[in-house]
Structure formats: structure tokens, C-alpha cells
């Protein structure tokens, strides 16, 4: 009886997370190939550059890797926009995969030609941009088609199945890279990954004829203009353009009103520096009708303005991740280079220890979010507690970044002392008597950072913004981190005396100490920012926030009796103006006196 219950639970668990899908299997081949290439080539680009070009200084190699990462991030945002607006996910995946293969071929034949290396890295950055969101969103589309209905529970199950499919094949690719390329030189490594990517591409093309592999984007949108309107980047441009064109208008009175789609009386969030964006939704009292103004890009709906304003509310949170991006950039450059002259207790015949470190980091970043949600996040179910849980999660990730920098600093101090003791400062190829396993804590902490802070930022973004922008959580997060990587490039040139021709002559310990101090200061900034987020009225109402606009310090009181939008009360210390809405008649708005709402400082 006991075993039958266990078997029944396992069966239900398996049926919940796994479903057979031809399209998903074909997509999984691409997920596996992306993971294999990323762990075998992209994550160890620092080693490839220093191994191939012996005369390249440490700082130049670090700048090259960080520049590639920034280029890749920019490509992710631009291609996500192009995928949503013009091409659709399926065509974008085909284009980026072919570009990826071409970049790997150029990297294979580049030799010592710098210009070929630059072209190859640009093409590879475009190829990696096809991984997320186009490929992942396409997988979501295919798994969603297996659901007979799209109620809340089924949509949650689709997302859960997507994560399981994605993480399984991604982990399989990282494990394969760890054990398959231990004794393989760089030219043969490129040959193998090119063949794997080429086979995965044609398997994906094979599914083009399957009904499940048709792109929903291309079916639902008929023109480029219609598609472009669904893109957050296009929406941001429209709102910014309309607000600038109406900068001369005053805020609404009895003769001017908002173009309101949902009947809400008041417009929030109240962002002091961006309140002028509200003017994009004001109907200009000109000879043109509201419809004509909208066609000419001079008028946006209240819902569209709110989407952009809630996106802008992420700016303070993004600002706290600049130092975090600096630490992450260090992890993909100098952490990798630290392994160059340390002894490995594991024989090189069956595992590549550097690739294994990156695979361990990826595995940690995958496991930590699950454990956090299982043990902690589920205890905070309602809106305010959920947001507080996300802020705590990000804060723990920030603490992990401090510990990571501190661990790297202490390990580097020990390594440099060992180098001086053995007198091999000018010979970076000689292995010193120090185990490479000393680097395990800092690579594990990198995974903790990604799984807690970075993944937490993505969830916080999705919890704050409109549904139409949630697919851009990953690209916008990566853009924020890329700014930190640009700061890392600047630091390499500012503190050039710390970075010499090789890792033994450099002073990475000083750099890691500086990162520890910066991360500690950044944690204080994050505590202040998170406190302000929890203090706003948006936090009290979770995702369904009230939408208000304050008239230069005055507060308008209104009770909206429309049952479709509920009841909304605000206050006005001196009622001098009346805000009118398309769907709310004057008779349904009654002036009352009440205590002011607490508005967010962001």
C-alpha cells in the first residue's frame, strides 16, 4: 500500500512535468547544441585567446571577452524585438543558428588573424542571441499547443514543463562538454561543436513541415506594422514620441481628458522624473479626432503609458545590479585565467576541469532557484509577501557576490605567495604546488549569485511589469549586467598597473579586494532601494495596481462605480480640476474627502 502511494505520486509528478512532443524533441536538439557550444567554447574564450595569442596581455584578453558579452547582450534585445515584430520565432531561430555555425567556422580557421577573430565573435554573439527569448518562447508555444484549454492551471503547467525540458537538455549539454573535450585541442573542439550544431539545425528544419512547428507569431500577425505594435521597444518609442510632441500641453482639466481604455480615473505609478510621459495619453484639443491622432503617433492609451511607466520603475533596481555585473564579468575572465597554472588532482584524461567549473556554476544556478522556491518562496503566497520574498532572494544573492569576491581575493593572495615562493613569476606555464580545487568556492558562489540575484531580478521584473513585457525580462536583465561589464572594461584600463602580460605578474588580489568593497557598498544601496519598493502603494496591491495621477501636489477624490474596474478612492486637498475619462461618466464620479494615498518615491 505504501509503495503504491509512492508510485502514484511519482506517476502524477511525471505526467505533470513531462509530455511527448515531436516539436519539443526537435527543439531540444538545438537547446543541447547551444549548451554544448556555450560550455565548450564561449565560457572559456578567455583561455582560448590567451592560449592562441601568447603575446596578448591579460587586460586585452579580458576586454575582448567582455566586449563580446556586451555585443551579445545588445544582439539579444534587438533580435527579440525583430522576432516579435517582423520575423517570428521560427525564422529568427533559423537565421541565428546559421549565423552561429558561420561564426564557429571562422573561429576554427582564424589562426592568428585578429580581424577574423573579431568577425567570428560578432557572428557568435548574434548566434547566442537566438537562444533566449526566441528559442525558449518557441518551446513554450509548442508545449502550450498540447493543452486543450488555457486556464490558469494549464498555463502554469506549460511553464513548468518548459523549465524542465530546457533545464534537462541544458544540463545534459554541460555534462557532455565537461567529459567530451578534456583531451581535445582547440581545432578539434571547433570541429565537433560545428558538426553538432549543424545536425541540430537540420533536425530543427526537419520539423518545419510538422503542424506543431508553425510559428504562432506569423499566423496571428498579418503585417509588419501590426507586429511591431506588440513589441515593447516599439511601444516605448511611441509613448516617448507622443509625450515629447505634447510637452506644451497642461495636465487634464474639464476640457481635456485622457484616452482611457479601461475606465480608470487615475494614472499611476507616480514617478517624479517621468510624469511628463502622462501627456502621451492626453487628447490634444485640435481639429484632429482621437483616432487620427493615434494613427499619426500623437496619442497613446492610458494602458500603454502605464506599461512604460512600470517598466521605468525598474530603473532603481537595475542600478543596484551594476556592481553585480562587474563581479559577473570578472567571473568569466579573471576567474578562468586563475586556473592556468594550478595543479588539477583530477587526471586530464577524462574531464576538463575548467569546463567542469563552468558546468558546476550552471548547475548551481539551476538548482538554487528550485530549492529557494520549494523551501522559502511558497510560504509567501500573496502579492506583498511575494514581492518581499523576491527582494529578500535578491538580497541573499547580493551577499553571495560579496562572499564570492572575498573568497577570490583570499585565494589569489595565496596563489601569488606560492608563485613568489617557487620563483615562477615570469613563467606562467609552470604549474605551482597549489590545487585548482581552491577555486571551487568562488565558482559555486557565482552560481549562487545567478540563481538568487539574477533569477530573482527576472521574477521581480515579471511581477512588476505588464504581461506583454514579461518575455523581455531576460534581455533587459542582461542589458543591465552588460553595463557592469562595460564598467569592468573601464576598470581594466584605469587600473592598468594591476593587469600585466600574464596572471603571475598581475595583482588580481587588489582588484578582487576592490570588488569586495564595492559589493559591500552596493548591498547598502540595495537595502535602501528595496525598502522604497516595499513602501510604495504598488507593493500593497501586487500586480493589479491602482492607476493614479497627482495634480501638482493636489489630490483628486473619486469613487468609480463601474463594476468592471471596482472602486477606487483618492483625495484632493483643493478640488480645482476634474479629470474626465472616456468610459467613466461625470455622474459616476463623486467628490469625497479622505486621507491621501501614500505614493511611491520611485
C-alpha positions in Angstrom: 0.0 0.0 0.0 2.8 2.4 0.9 4.7 1.7 -2.3 1.6 2.1 -4.4 1.1 5.6 -3.0 4.7 6.5 -3.8 4.4 5.1 -7.3 1.1 7.0 -7.7 2.8 10.3 -6.6 5.7 9.7 -8.9 3.4 9.0 -11.8 1.4 12.2 -11.3 4.7 14.1 -11.0 6.0 12.6 -14.2 2.7 13.3 -16.1 2.7 16.9 -14.8 6.2 17.8 -15.9 6.7 15.6 -19.0 4.8 15.3 -22.2 5.7 13.7 -25.5 6.0 16.2 -28.3 7.8 15.8 -31.6 8.3 19.6 -31.9 9.7 19.8 -28.4 12.2 16.9 -29.1 13.4 18.7 -32.2 13.8 22.0 -30.3 15.6 20.1 -27.6 18.4 19.2 -30.1 19.1 22.9 -30.5 19.0 23.5 -26.7 21.5 20.8 -26.3 23.8 22.2 -29.0 23.6 25.7 -27.6 24.6 24.3 -24.2 27.4 22.3 -25.6 28.9 25.2 -27.5 28.5 27.6 -24.7 30.3 25.4 -22.2 33.0 24.1 -24.5 33.8 27.3 -26.3 32.0 30.5 -25.2 32.6 30.2 -21.4 36.3 29.6 -21.9 37.0 32.2 -24.6 39.5 33.8 -22.2 41.6 30.6 -22.2 41.3 30.3 -26.0 42.6 33.8 -26.5 45.5 33.5 -24.1 46.4 30.1 -25.5 46.3 31.1 -29.2 47.9 34.5 -28.9 50.8 34.1 -26.4 51.8 37.8 -26.7 48.4 39.2 -25.8 48.3 40.8 -22.3 45.8 39.8 -19.7 43.9 43.0 -19.8 43.5 42.9 -23.6 42.1 39.4 -23.5 39.6 40.4 -20.7 38.5 43.4 -22.7 37.9 41.2 -25.8 35.8 38.7 -23.8 33.7 41.5 -22.1 33.2 43.3 -25.4 31.9 40.1 -26.9 29.5 39.7 -24.0 28.2 43.2 -24.3 27.7 42.7 -28.1 25.8 39.5 -27.4 23.5 41.3 -25.0 22.7 44.1 -27.4 22.0 41.5 -30.1 19.6 39.7 -27.7 17.4 42.8 -27.3 17.5 43.8 -31.0 16.7 40.2 -32.2 14.0 39.7 -29.6 12.3 42.9 -31.0 12.8 41.7 -34.6 11.4 38.3 -33.7 8.3 39.7 -32.1 7.8 42.5 -34.7 8.7 41.1 -38.1 10.1 37.6 -38.5 8.5 35.4 -35.9 10.3 32.9 -33.6 10.8 30.1 -36.1 12.5 32.2 -38.8 14.6 34.0 -36.2 15.9 30.7 -34.8 16.9 29.6 -38.3 18.7 32.8 -39.0 20.6 32.9 -35.7 21.6 29.2 -35.9 23.1 29.6 -39.3 25.0 32.7 -38.1 26.2 30.7 -35.1 27.6 28.0 -37.3 29.3 30.5 -39.6 30.9 32.2 -36.6 32.2 28.9 -35.2 33.7 28.1 -38.7 35.5 31.4 -38.8 36.8 30.9 -35.2 38.1 27.5 -36.3 40.1 28.9 -39.3 41.0 32.2 -37.7 44.6 31.2 -36.8 46.3 34.3 -35.5 44.3 36.8 -37.6 42.8 39.4 -35.3 40.2 40.7 -37.8 38.9 37.1 -38.4 38.6 36.7 -34.6 36.5 40.0 -34.3 34.2 38.9 -37.2 33.8 35.5 -35.7 32.9 36.8 -32.2 30.3 39.2 -33.7 28.7 36.3 -35.6 28.7 34.1 -32.5 27.2 36.9 -30.4 24.3 37.0 -32.9 24.0 33.2 -32.8 23.8 33.1 -29.0 21.1 35.8 -29.1 18.8 33.2 -30.7 18.8 31.1 -27.6 16.6 33.3 -25.4 13.9 34.5 -25.8 13.2 33.2 -29.4 14.1 29.6 -28.9 12.7 29.3 -25.4 9.5 31.2 -26.3 9.1 28.9 -29.3 9.3 25.9 -27.0 6.6 27.4 -24.8 4.4 27.9 -27.9 4.7 24.2 -28.8 4.1 22.9 -25.3 1.1 25.2 -25.0 -0.5 23.7 -28.1 -0.7 20.4 -26.3 -3.1 21.9 -23.7 -6.7 21.5 -24.6 -7.6 24.7 -22.7 -5.6 27.7 -21.4 -7.0 28.3 -17.9 -4.6 29.3 -15.1 -3.6 25.9 -14.0 -2.8 24.7 -17.5 -0.7 27.8 -18.2 1.3 27.2 -15.1 1.8 23.6 -16.2 3.1 24.8 -19.6 5.7 27.0 -17.9 6.7 24.2 -15.5 7.2 21.7 -18.4 9.1 24.3 -20.4 11.6 24.8 -17.5 12.0 21.0 -17.1 12.6 20.5 -20.8 15.0 23.4 -21.0 17.0 22.6 -17.9 17.3 18.9 -18.6 18.8 19.4 -22.1 20.9 22.3 -21.0 22.4 20.3 -18.1 23.0 17.4 -20.5 24.9 19.6 -22.8 27.1 21.0 -20.0 27.9 17.5 -18.7 28.8 16.3 -22.2 31.1 19.3 -22.6 32.8 18.5 -19.3 33.7 14.9 -20.2 34.0 15.1 -24.0 36.6 17.8 -24.5 39.2 17.0 -21.8 41.9 15.8 -24.1 40.8 17.6 -27.3 42.7 20.6 -28.7 41.0 23.8 -29.9 40.8 22.9 -33.7 39.1 19.6 -33.0 36.8 21.1 -30.4 35.6 23.6 -33.0 35.1 20.7 -35.5 32.9 18.7 -33.0 30.7 21.7 -31.9 30.2 22.7 -35.6 29.0 19.2 -36.5 26.7 19.1 -33.5 25.2 22.5 -34.2 24.8 21.6 -37.9 23.0 18.4 -37.2 20.7 20.1 -34.6 20.0 22.8 -37.2 18.8 20.3 -39.8 16.8 18.4 -37.2 15.0 21.6 -36.4 14.5 22.3 -40.2 13.0 18.8 -40.5 10.2 19.9 -38.1 9.3 22.8 -40.4 6.7 20.6 -42.1 5.1 19.5 -38.8 1.9 21.3 -37.9 3.2 21.8 -34.3 6.3 23.7 -35.6 4.4 26.5 -37.3 5.2 29.9 -35.6 2.2 31.4 -33.9 3.6 34.8 -34.4 3.4 34.6 -38.2 -0.1 33.2 -38.1 -1.5 35.8 -35.7 0.1 38.9 -37.3 -0.5 39.9 -40.8 1.6 43.0 -41.4 4.9 44.2 -40.0 3.2 47.3 -38.6 0.7 45.2 -36.6 3.5 43.0 -35.3 5.7 46.0 -34.4 2.9 47.4 -32.2 3.3 44.4 -29.9 6.9 45.0 -29.3 7.9 46.8 -26.0 10.6 48.7 -27.8 8.1 50.0 -30.4 5.7 50.9 -27.6 8.3 52.8 -25.7 9.2 54.7 -28.8 5.5 55.6 -29.5 4.9 56.8 -25.9 8.2 58.8 -25.8 7.4 60.4 -29.2 3.8 61.3 -28.2 4.9 62.8 -24.9 7.6 64.9 -26.5 5.2 66.2 -29.1 2.7 67.2 -26.4 5.2 68.7 -24.0 3.5 72.1 -24.3 0.1 70.7 -23.0 -1.1 71.1 -19.5 -2.4 68.3 -17.4 -6.1 67.5 -17.8 -8.9 69.8 -16.8 -12.6 69.8 -17.8 -11.9 70.3 -21.5 -9.0 67.8 -21.9 -9.1 64.2 -21.0 -7.0 61.0 -21.1 -7.5 58.4 -23.8 -8.5 55.7 -21.3 -9.2 52.2 -22.4 -10.3 50.6 -19.1 -12.3 53.4 -17.4 -9.7 54.0 -14.6 -9.9 57.5 -13.2 -6.3 58.0 -12.0 -3.0 57.2 -13.6 -0.1 55.6 -11.7 2.8 55.0 -11.0 3.8 58.4 -9.8 7.4 58.7 -10.9 8.6 62.3 -10.3 11.1 62.5 -13.2 8.8 60.8 -15.7 5.4 62.3 -15.0 5.7 64.1 -18.4 5.1 60.8 -20.1 1.4 61.1 -19.0 1.0 63.7 -21.7 1.2 61.0 -24.3 -2.3 59.9 -23.3 -3.9 63.4 -23.3 -6.2 64.2 -26.2 -4.9 67.3 -27.9 -7.8 69.8 -28.4 -7.1 70.2 -32.0 -9.2 69.7 -35.1 -8.0 66.1 -35.4 -10.1 63.3 -33.8 -8.5 61.0 -31.2 -8.5 58.2 -33.9 -6.5 60.4 -36.3 -4.1 61.5 -33.5 -3.5 57.8 -32.7 -2.8 56.9 -36.3 -0.3 59.7 -36.6 1.5 58.5 -33.4 0.4 61.6 -31.4 -1.8 59.7 -28.9 -1.4 56.7 -26.8 -3.8 55.0 -24.4 -3.5 55.1 -20.7 -2.7 51.4 -20.6 0.3 51.9 -23.0 1.6 54.8 -20.9 1.3 52.7 -17.7 3.2 49.8 -19.3 6.2 52.1 -20.0 6.0 53.8 -16.5 6.0 50.5 -14.8 9.0 49.5 -16.9 10.7 52.7 -15.8 10.1 51.7 -12.1 12.7 49.0 -12.7 15.4 51.6 -13.1 16.4 51.9 -9.4 16.5 48.1 -9.1 18.6 47.9 -12.2 21.0 50.5 -10.8 21.8 48.1 -7.9 23.0 45.5 -10.4 25.8 47.5 -12.0 28.4 46.3 -9.4 26.9 42.8 -9.6 27.5 42.8 -13.4 31.1 43.9 -12.7 31.6 40.8 -10.5 30.0 38.5 -13.1 32.3 39.9 -15.8 35.2 39.1 -13.6 33.9 35.5 -13.2 34.0 35.0 -17.0 37.5 36.4 -17.4 40.0 36.5 -14.5 38.4 33.6 -12.6 39.1 31.4 -15.7 42.6 32.7 -16.1 43.4 31.9 -12.4 43.2 28.2 -13.4 46.1 28.4 -15.9 48.9 27.4 -13.6 47.2 25.5 -10.8 47.5 21.7 -10.4 44.5 19.5 -11.0 44.1 16.5 -8.8 41.8 15.0 -11.4 43.5 13.4 -14.4 43.0 15.3 -17.7 42.2 12.0 -19.4 38.5 12.1 -18.6 37.5 15.6 -17.6 38.3 19.2 -18.4 38.5 20.9 -15.0 37.9 24.5 -16.4 34.8 23.4 -18.3 33.7 21.4 -15.2 33.9 24.6 -13.1 31.6 26.4 -15.5 29.3 23.4 -15.7 29.2 23.4 -11.9 28.3 27.1 -11.9 25.5 26.5 -14.3 24.2 23.5 -12.3 24.2 25.5 -9.1 22.4 28.4 -10.8 19.7 25.9 -11.9 19.3 24.1 -8.6 19.3 27.1 -6.2 16.1 28.7 -7.6 14.2 25.4 -7.2 15.4 25.0 -3.6 14.5 28.6 -2.7 11.0 28.3 -4.2 10.5 24.9 -2.5 11.7 25.9 1.0 11.0 29.7 1.2 9.1 31.3 -1.6 6.0 29.2 -1.3 5.5 30.4 2.2 4.8 33.9 0.8 1.8 33.5 -1.4 0.0 36.8 -1.5 1.2 39.9 -3.5 3.0 41.9 -0.9 4.7 38.9 0.7 5.7 37.6 -2.7 7.4 40.8 -3.6 9.1 40.9 -0.2 10.3 37.3 -0.8 11.7 38.3 -4.2 13.6 41.2 -2.6 15.0 39.0 0.1 16.1 36.5 -2.5 17.9 39.2 -4.5 19.5 40.4 -1.3 20.8 37.0 -0.4 22.3 36.9 -4.0 24.0 40.2 -3.3 25.5 38.8 -0.1 26.7 35.8 -2.1 28.5 38.2 -4.5 30.4 39.8 -1.6 31.5 36.4 -0.3 32.5 35.4 -3.8 34.8 38.4 -4.2 36.2 37.9 -0.7 36.9 34.2 -1.4 38.6 35.0 -4.8 40.7 37.7 -3.0 42.0 35.3 -0.4 42.7 32.5 -2.9 44.6 34.9 -5.2 46.7 36.2 -2.2 47.6 32.6 -1.5 48.3 31.8 -5.2 50.6 34.9 -5.6 52.5 34.0 -2.4 53.0 30.5 -3.8 54.2 31.9 -7.1 56.8 34.1 -5.3 57.9 31.2 -3.2 58.6 29.0 -6.1 60.1 31.7 -8.3 58.0 31.2 -11.4 56.6 34.7 -11.7 57.9 35.1 -15.3 56.8 31.6 -16.4 53.0 31.4 -16.3 53.0 27.9 -18.0 54.7 26.2 -15.0 52.2 24.6 -12.6 52.7 25.6 -9.0 52.1 23.4 -6.0 48.5 24.6 -5.3 45.4 22.7 -6.1 42.9 24.0 -8.6 40.1 23.0 -6.2 40.8 26.1 -4.2 38.7 27.9 -6.9 35.7 25.7 -6.3 34.1 28.1 -3.7 34.2 31.2 -5.9 32.7 29.3 -8.9 30.0 27.8 -6.7 29.2 31.3 -5.4 28.9 32.6 -8.9 26.2 30.0 -9.4 24.5 31.1 -6.2 24.6 34.7 -7.4 23.0 33.8 -10.7 20.4 31.5 -9.1 19.4 34.0 -6.4 20.0 37.6 -7.5 19.9 37.3 -11.3 16.9 34.9 -11.5 15.3 36.9 -8.7 15.6 40.1 -10.7 13.9 38.3 -13.7 11.0 37.3 -11.4 10.7 40.7 -9.9 10.6 42.2 -13.4 7.7 39.8 -14.3 5.9 40.6 -11.1 6.1 44.4 -11.7 5.5 45.0 -15.4 2.6 44.2 -17.8 2.2 40.7 -19.3 3.2 41.9 -22.7 6.7 42.7 -21.5 7.4 39.6 -19.5 9.2 37.9 -22.4 11.7 40.7 -22.3 12.7 40.0 -18.7 15.8 38.1 -19.7 17.1 40.6 -22.4 16.5 43.6 -20.2 18.3 41.9 -17.3 21.2 41.0 -19.5 21.4 44.6 -20.7 21.7 45.8 -17.1 24.5 43.3 -16.4 26.3 44.3 -19.7 26.6 47.9 -18.3 28.6 46.3 -15.4 30.7 44.5 -18.0 31.4 47.8 -19.7 32.5 49.2 -16.3 34.8 46.2 -16.0 36.4 47.2 -19.3 36.9 50.7 -18.0 38.4 49.4 -14.7 40.9 47.3 -16.7 42.3 50.5 -18.3 42.0 52.7 -15.3 43.9 50.2 -13.1 46.2 49.0 -15.8 49.1 48.6 -13.4 47.2 45.7 -11.8 47.0 43.8 -15.1 50.2 42.8 -16.8 51.2 40.4 -19.5 50.3 37.3 -17.5 48.4 36.3 -14.4 51.5 35.8 -12.3 52.8 39.4 -12.9 49.3 40.9 -12.3 47.7 42.0 -9.0 44.3 40.4 -9.2 44.2 40.3 -5.4 43.9 44.1 -5.3 41.2 44.0 -7.9 39.2 41.4 -6.0 39.6 43.4 -2.8 38.2 46.5 -4.6 35.3 44.4 -5.8 34.6 43.2 -2.3 34.4 46.8 -1.0 32.2 47.9 -3.9 29.9 44.9 -3.5 29.5 45.7 0.2 28.6 49.3 -0.6 26.2 48.2 -3.3 24.4 46.0 -0.7 23.7 49.1 1.4 22.3 50.8 -1.7 20.2 47.7 -2.5 18.7 47.7 1.1 17.6 51.3 0.6 16.1 50.7 -2.8 14.3 47.5 -1.7 12.9 49.4 1.3 11.5 52.1 -1.0 9.9 49.4 -3.3 8.1 47.9 -0.3 6.9 51.3 0.9 5.0 52.2 -2.3 1.4 51.8 -2.9 2.1 49.4 -5.8 3.5 46.9 -3.4 0.3 46.9 -1.4 -1.7 45.9 -4.4 0.7 43.5 -6.1 0.2 43.1 -9.8 -3.2 44.8 -10.1 -2.1 48.2 -9.1 -4.3 51.3 -8.9 -3.5 53.9 -11.5 -3.3 57.5 -10.3 -2.0 60.8 -11.3 -1.4 63.6 -8.9 -2.2 67.2 -9.9 0.9 69.1 -8.8 0.5 68.1 -5.2 -3.3 68.3 -5.2 -5.2 65.1 -4.8 -8.4 64.3 -6.6 -11.0 62.2 -4.8 -13.1 59.9 -6.9 -15.2 56.8 -6.4 -15.6 54.8 -9.6 -18.8 52.8 -9.5 -18.1 50.8 -12.7 -18.2 47.1 -11.6 -15.7 46.2 -14.2 -13.0 48.2 -12.5 -14.1 48.1 -8.9 -14.0 51.0 -6.5 -11.1 53.5 -6.4 -10.8 56.3 -3.8 -8.3 59.1 -3.8 -8.1 62.6 -2.2 -7.8 66.1 -3.4 -6.9 68.9 -1.0 -8.2 71.6 -3.3 -10.6 70.4 -6.0 -10.0 72.8 -8.8 -10.0 70.5 -11.8 -12.0 67.5 -13.0 -10.3 64.6 -14.7 -12.7 63.0 -17.3 -12.3 59.6 -18.8 -13.9 58.1 -21.9 -15.6 55.3 -20.1 -16.5 57.0 -16.8 -19.4 59.5 -16.9 -19.3 62.5 -14.7 -22.3 61.2 -12.7 -20.3 58.2 -11.6 -17.6 60.4 -10.0 -18.3 61.8 -6.6 -16.0 64.1 -4.7 -15.1 63.0 -1.2 -12.6 63.9 1.4 -10.2 61.3 2.7 -6.6 60.8 3.8 -4.0 60.9 0.9 -2.7 57.7 -0.5 1.0 57.1 0.1 2.7 57.3 -3.3 5.9 55.5 -4.2 9.1 57.5 -4.2 10.1 55.7 -7.4 
